[in-house]
């Protein structure tokens, strides 16, 4: 399965607009192409430590870890990339390859029609992307409004009025989607299991009953934290507690 992974590196991208990091990014990509995956990882992590991050950077880190058979870290970085670029086909494809190598096959709880519609529309873009769309549409509305008063032709004024009104509607819609996407972002706290195998217990201590077992690469949602324990929920609805060191939070930017 591994040999079929679609390794699509963003060599020509400027790392989310940080042109000053391009040389380091190119060196890391060159190391990957030479088969020096750990060296590439170290170089990408150096960029992260400088305070710069992007979907492309996390995507490439996921690819490097996948090549090293490190399934947990590869899924972890693919998931981080998806936070910045939701529904990105390339990231989803490679994430799917990595997830196929997990030991846990957890069946997700069925979603209602409204929940599916919410995910399809609201989660098409991240909340900051929706916010950018809202700002762009608002600027177009202002342009249309000004143009309306500057034009003399009745036909052109009508076109400017309709275009400006449409832009205003789209701006309000995008702002609403940004709000809903942000609420979704706040309510979810995804994490990836990093242990080869970890027992999930009914209470936050080693003496309590073992409920089930999870393996490296499984995605969970952290619901609560108590000292060195996290209460987690998996896709099929089961909950339990695991030691904090057994997982890594996806949102730890």
C-alpha positions as a Markdown table, in Angstrom:
| # | Residue | x | y | z |
|---|---|---|---|---|
| 1 | Unk | 0.0 | 0.0 | 0.0 |
| 2 | Unk | 2.8 | 2.4 | 0.9 |
| 3 | Unk | 4.4 | 2.4 | -2.5 |
| 4 | Unk | 1.2 | 3.9 | -4.0 |
| 5 | Unk | 1.1 | 7.0 | -1.8 |
| 6 | Unk | 0.6 | 10.2 | -3.7 |
| 7 | Unk | 3.6 | 12.2 | -2.5 |
| 8 | Unk | 2.8 | 15.7 | -3.9 |
| 9 | Unk | 5.3 | 18.2 | -2.6 |
| 10 | Unk | 4.7 | 21.9 | -2.9 |
| 11 | Unk | 8.2 | 22.7 | -4.1 |
| 12 | Unk | 7.2 | 25.9 | -5.8 |
| 13 | Unk | 5.0 | 27.3 | -2.9 |
| 14 | Unk | 6.3 | 30.0 | -0.7 |
| 15 | Unk | 5.4 | 28.3 | 2.5 |
| 16 | Unk | 2.2 | 30.2 | 3.2 |
| 17 | Unk | 3.6 | 33.5 | 2.1 |
| 18 | Unk | 6.8 | 33.5 | 4.1 |
| 19 | Unk | 9.3 | 34.0 | 1.3 |
| 20 | Unk | 12.2 | 34.3 | 3.7 |
| 21 | Unk | 11.7 | 30.6 | 4.6 |
| 22 | Unk | 11.9 | 29.4 | 1.0 |
| 23 | Unk | 15.6 | 28.4 | 1.1 |
| 24 | Unk | 15.1 | 26.2 | 4.1 |
| 25 | Unk | 11.9 | 24.8 | 2.6 |
| 26 | Unk | 13.8 | 24.0 | -0.6 |
| 27 | Unk | 16.7 | 22.3 | 1.3 |
| 28 | Unk | 14.2 | 20.1 | 3.2 |
| 29 | Unk | 12.5 | 19.2 | 0.0 |
| 30 | Unk | 15.8 | 18.4 | -1.6 |
| 31 | Unk | 16.7 | 16.1 | 1.4 |
| 32 | Unk | 13.4 | 14.3 | 0.9 |
| 33 | Unk | 14.0 | 13.8 | -2.8 |
| 34 | Unk | 17.4 | 12.3 | -1.9 |
| 35 | Unk | 15.8 | 9.8 | 0.5 |
| 36 | Unk | 17.1 | 11.6 | 3.6 |
| 37 | Unk | 13.7 | 11.7 | 5.3 |
| 38 | Unk | 15.0 | 12.4 | 8.9 |
| 39 | Unk | 17.1 | 15.3 | 7.6 |
| 40 | Unk | 14.1 | 16.7 | 5.8 |
| 41 | Unk | 12.0 | 16.4 | 9.0 |
| 42 | Unk | 14.7 | 18.2 | 11.0 |
| 43 | Unk | 14.8 | 21.0 | 8.5 |
| 44 | Unk | 11.0 | 21.4 | 8.4 |
| 45 | Unk | 10.9 | 21.4 | 12.2 |
| 46 | Unk | 13.5 | 24.2 | 12.2 |
| 47 | Unk | 11.1 | 26.2 | 10.2 |
| 48 | Unk | 8.3 | 25.5 | 12.6 |
| 49 | Unk | 10.5 | 26.5 | 15.5 |
| 50 | Unk | 11.0 | 29.9 | 13.8 |
| 51 | Unk | 7.3 | 30.5 | 14.2 |
| 52 | Unk | 6.3 | 29.9 | 10.6 |
| 53 | Unk | 3.8 | 27.2 | 9.6 |
| 54 | Unk | 1.6 | 26.3 | 6.7 |
| 55 | Unk | -0.5 | 23.5 | 5.3 |
| 56 | Unk | 2.3 | 22.7 | 2.8 |
| 57 | Unk | 4.8 | 22.3 | 5.6 |
| 58 | Unk | 2.6 | 20.0 | 7.7 |
| 59 | Unk | 1.7 | 18.0 | 4.5 |
| 60 | Unk | 5.4 | 17.4 | 3.7 |
| 61 | Unk | 6.2 | 16.5 | 7.3 |
| 62 | Unk | 3.4 | 13.9 | 7.1 |
| 63 | Unk | 4.9 | 12.5 | 3.9 |
| 64 | Unk | 8.4 | 12.2 | 5.5 |
| 65 | Unk | 7.1 | 10.4 | 8.5 |
| 66 | Unk | 5.1 | 8.1 | 6.3 |
| 67 | Unk | 8.2 | 7.1 | 4.4 |
| 68 | Unk | 9.8 | 6.2 | 7.8 |
| 69 | Unk | 6.8 | 4.0 | 8.7 |
| 70 | Unk | 5.9 | 6.4 | 11.5 |
| 71 | Unk | 2.2 | 6.2 | 11.1 |
| 72 | Unk | 1.2 | 8.2 | 14.2 |
| 73 | Unk | 3.3 | 11.3 | 13.3 |
| 74 | Unk | 2.3 | 11.1 | 9.7 |
| 75 | Unk | -1.4 | 11.1 | 10.5 |
| 76 | Unk | -0.8 | 13.8 | 13.1 |
| 77 | Unk | 0.8 | 16.2 | 10.5 |
| 78 | Unk | -1.7 | 15.4 | 7.8 |
| 79 | Unk | -4.5 | 16.3 | 10.3 |
| 80 | Unk | -2.7 | 19.6 | 11.1 |
| 81 | Unk | -2.5 | 20.4 | 7.4 |
| 82 | Unk | -6.3 | 19.7 | 7.1 |
| 83 | Unk | -7.0 | 22.3 | 9.8 |
| 84 | Unk | -5.4 | 24.9 | 7.6 |
| 85 | Unk | -6.8 | 23.5 | 4.3 |
| 86 | Unk | -10.1 | 21.7 | 5.0 |
| 87 | Unk | -11.3 | 19.3 | 2.2 |
| 88 | Unk | -8.0 | 19.6 | 0.4 |
| 89 | Unk | -8.0 | 16.5 | -2.0 |
| 90 | Unk | -4.2 | 15.9 | -1.9 |
| 91 | Unk | -4.0 | 16.0 | 1.9 |
| 92 | Unk | -7.1 | 13.8 | 2.2 |
| 93 | Unk | -5.7 | 11.2 | -0.2 |
| 94 | Unk | -2.4 | 10.9 | 1.6 |
| 95 | Unk | -4.2 | 10.8 | 5.0 |
| 96 | Unk | -6.3 | 8.0 | 3.7 |
| 97 | Unk | -3.2 | 6.0 | 2.8 |
| 98 | Unk | -1.7 | 6.5 | 6.3 |
| 99 | Unk | -5.0 | 5.6 | 8.0 |
| 100 | Unk | -5.1 | 2.3 | 6.1 |
| 101 | Unk | -2.0 | 1.2 | 8.0 |
| 102 | Unk | -3.6 | 1.7 | 11.4 |
| 103 | Unk | -4.6 | -1.3 | 13.5 |
| 104 | Unk | -7.8 | 0.2 | 14.8 |
| 105 | Unk | -10.8 | 0.1 | 12.5 |
| 106 | Unk | -13.4 | 2.2 | 14.3 |
| 107 | Unk | -16.8 | 2.6 | 12.7 |
| 108 | Unk | -18.0 | 6.2 | 12.9 |
| 109 | Unk | -21.4 | 7.0 | 14.4 |
| 110 | Unk | -24.0 | 7.8 | 11.6 |
| 111 | Unk | -24.6 | 11.5 | 11.0 |
| 112 | Unk | -27.9 | 13.2 | 10.5 |
| 113 | Unk | -28.7 | 15.0 | 7.3 |
| 114 | Unk | -28.3 | 18.3 | 9.0 |
| 115 | Unk | -24.9 | 17.3 | 10.3 |
| 116 | Unk | -23.8 | 16.2 | 6.9 |
| 117 | Unk | -25.0 | 19.5 | 5.3 |
| 118 | Unk | -23.1 | 21.4 | 8.0 |
| 119 | Unk | -19.9 | 19.5 | 7.3 |
| 120 | Unk | -20.3 | 19.9 | 3.5 |
| 121 | Unk | -21.0 | 23.7 | 3.6 |
| 122 | Unk | -19.4 | 25.1 | 6.8 |
| 123 | Unk | -16.3 | 23.0 | 6.8 |
| 124 | Unk | -15.5 | 23.6 | 3.1 |
| 125 | Unk | -13.0 | 26.2 | 4.3 |
| 126 | Unk | -11.4 | 27.1 | 7.7 |
| 127 | Unk | -12.9 | 29.9 | 9.7 |
| 128 | Unk | -10.1 | 32.3 | 8.7 |
| 129 | Unk | -10.6 | 31.5 | 5.1 |
| 130 | Unk | -14.3 | 32.2 | 5.4 |
| 131 | Unk | -13.4 | 35.5 | 7.1 |
| 132 | Unk | -11.1 | 36.5 | 4.2 |
| 133 | Unk | -14.0 | 35.8 | 1.7 |
| 134 | Unk | -16.3 | 38.0 | 3.8 |
| 135 | Unk | -13.8 | 40.9 | 3.7 |
| 136 | Unk | -13.3 | 40.5 | 0.0 |
| 137 | Unk | -17.0 | 40.5 | -0.7 |
| 138 | Unk | -17.4 | 43.5 | 1.6 |
| 139 | Unk | -14.8 | 45.4 | -0.4 |
| 140 | Unk | -16.6 | 44.5 | -3.6 |
| 141 | Unk | -19.9 | 45.8 | -2.1 |
| 142 | Unk | -18.2 | 49.1 | -1.3 |
| 143 | Unk | -16.8 | 49.3 | -4.8 |
| 144 | Unk | -20.2 | 48.6 | -6.3 |
| 145 | Unk | -21.8 | 51.2 | -4.1 |
| 146 | Unk | -19.3 | 53.9 | -5.1 |
| 147 | Unk | -19.5 | 52.9 | -8.8 |
| 148 | Unk | -23.3 | 53.1 | -8.6 |
| 149 | Unk | -23.1 | 56.8 | -7.7 |
| 150 | Unk | -20.3 | 57.6 | -10.2 |
| 151 | Unk | -22.0 | 56.1 | -13.3 |
| 152 | Unk | -24.6 | 57.9 | -15.4 |
| 153 | Unk | -25.9 | 55.1 | -17.5 |
| 154 | Unk | -29.1 | 53.6 | -16.1 |
| 155 | Unk | -28.1 | 50.1 | -17.3 |
| 156 | Unk | -24.6 | 50.3 | -15.8 |
| 157 | Unk | -26.0 | 51.7 | -12.5 |
| 158 | Unk | -28.4 | 48.8 | -12.3 |
| 159 | Unk | -25.6 | 46.3 | -12.9 |
| 160 | Unk | -23.5 | 48.0 | -10.2 |
| 161 | Unk | -26.4 | 48.0 | -7.8 |
| 162 | Unk | -27.2 | 44.3 | -8.3 |
| 163 | Unk | -23.5 | 43.4 | -8.1 |
| 164 | Unk | -23.0 | 45.3 | -4.9 |
| 165 | Unk | -26.1 | 43.9 | -3.3 |
| 166 | Unk | -25.0 | 40.3 | -4.2 |
| 167 | Unk | -21.5 | 41.0 | -2.8 |
| 168 | Unk | -23.1 | 42.2 | 0.4 |
| 169 | Unk | -25.2 | 39.1 | 0.7 |
| 170 | Unk | -22.2 | 36.9 | 0.1 |
| 171 | Unk | -20.2 | 38.8 | 2.7 |
| 172 | Unk | -22.9 | 38.3 | 5.3 |
| 173 | Unk | -23.1 | 34.6 | 4.3 |
| 174 | Unk | -19.4 | 34.1 | 4.5 |
| 175 | Unk | -19.3 | 35.9 | 7.9 |
| 176 | Unk | -22.0 | 33.5 | 9.2 |
| 177 | Unk | -20.0 | 30.5 | 7.9 |
| 178 | Unk | -16.8 | 31.9 | 9.6 |
| 179 | Unk | -18.7 | 32.0 | 12.9 |
| 180 | Unk | -20.1 | 28.5 | 12.5 |
| 181 | Unk | -16.7 | 27.2 | 11.5 |
| 182 | Unk | -15.0 | 28.9 | 14.5 |
| 183 | Unk | -17.6 | 27.4 | 16.8 |
| 184 | Unk | -16.9 | 23.9 | 15.3 |
| 185 | Unk | -13.1 | 24.6 | 15.8 |
| 186 | Unk | -13.6 | 25.5 | 19.4 |
| 187 | Unk | -15.8 | 22.5 | 20.3 |
| 188 | Unk | -13.5 | 19.9 | 18.8 |
| 189 | Unk | -10.1 | 19.1 | 20.3 |
| 190 | Unk | -8.7 | 16.3 | 18.1 |
| 191 | Unk | -5.6 | 14.3 | 19.0 |
| 192 | Unk | -3.6 | 11.4 | 17.6 |
| 193 | Unk | -2.5 | 8.4 | 19.6 |
| 194 | Unk | 1.3 | 8.1 | 19.6 |
| 195 | Unk | 1.8 | 4.9 | 21.6 |
| 196 | Unk | 2.0 | 1.6 | 19.9 |
| 197 | Unk | -0.7 | 0.4 | 22.2 |
| 198 | Unk | -2.5 | 2.2 | 25.1 |
| 199 | Unk | -5.2 | 1.0 | 27.4 |
| 200 | Unk | -8.2 | 3.3 | 27.8 |
| 201 | Unk | -9.6 | 3.1 | 31.4 |
| 202 | Unk | -12.9 | 4.0 | 32.9 |
| 203 | Unk | -11.3 | 6.5 | 35.4 |
| 204 | Unk | -8.1 | 8.6 | 35.3 |
| 205 | Unk | -5.8 | 6.1 | 37.1 |
| 206 | Unk | -4.0 | 2.9 | 36.4 |
| 207 | Unk | -6.1 | 0.9 | 38.9 |
| 208 | Unk | -9.4 | 1.4 | 37.2 |
| 209 | Unk | -11.1 | -1.0 | 34.7 |
| 210 | Unk | -9.7 | -1.2 | 31.2 |
| 211 | Unk | -12.5 | -0.3 | 28.8 |
| 212 | Unk | -10.7 | -0.8 | 25.4 |
| 213 | Unk | -7.4 | -0.6 | 23.7 |
| 214 | Unk | -6.2 | 1.9 | 21.1 |
| 215 | Unk | -3.2 | 1.8 | 18.8 |
| 216 | Unk | -0.8 | 4.3 | 17.1 |
| 217 | Unk | -2.4 | 6.7 | 14.6 |
| 218 | Unk | -6.0 | 6.5 | 15.9 |
| 219 | Unk | -7.8 | 9.9 | 16.0 |
| 220 | Unk | -9.6 | 10.8 | 19.2 |
| 221 | Unk | -11.4 | 13.9 | 20.6 |
| 222 | Unk | -10.2 | 15.2 | 23.9 |
| 223 | Unk | -13.2 | 16.0 | 26.1 |
| 224 | Unk | -11.5 | 16.8 | 29.5 |
| 225 | Unk | -8.2 | 16.9 | 31.3 |
| 226 | Unk | -7.4 | 15.9 | 34.8 |
| 227 | Unk | -3.7 | 16.3 | 35.9 |
| 228 | Unk | -1.8 | 13.9 | 33.6 |
| 229 | Unk | -4.9 | 12.2 | 32.1 |
| 230 | Unk | -7.1 | 13.1 | 29.1 |
| 231 | Unk | -10.7 | 12.0 | 28.8 |
| 232 | Unk | -11.2 | 11.0 | 25.2 |
| 233 | Unk | -14.0 | 10.0 | 22.8 |
| 234 | Unk | -13.5 | 7.9 | 19.7 |
| 235 | Unk | -15.6 | 8.0 | 16.5 |
| 236 | Unk | -18.0 | 5.2 | 17.6 |
| 237 | Unk | -19.0 | 7.2 | 20.7 |
| 238 | Unk | -17.0 | 5.2 | 23.3 |
| 239 | Unk | -15.2 | 7.3 | 26.0 |
| 240 | Unk | -12.5 | 6.7 | 28.5 |
| 241 | Unk | -9.2 | 8.0 | 30.0 |
| 242 | Unk | -5.7 | 7.7 | 28.8 |
| 243 | Unk | -2.3 | 9.2 | 30.0 |
| 244 | Unk | -1.6 | 12.6 | 28.5 |
| 245 | Unk | 1.8 | 11.4 | 27.1 |
| 246 | Unk | 0.0 | 8.8 | 25.0 |
| 247 | Unk | -1.3 | 11.3 | 22.5 |
| 248 | Unk | -0.6 | 14.7 | 20.8 |
| 249 | Unk | -3.1 | 17.4 | 20.3 |
| 250 | Unk | -3.6 | 18.4 | 16.7 |
| 251 | Unk | -4.2 | 22.1 | 17.6 |
| 252 | Unk | -0.9 | 22.6 | 19.4 |
| 253 | Unk | 0.3 | 25.2 | 17.0 |
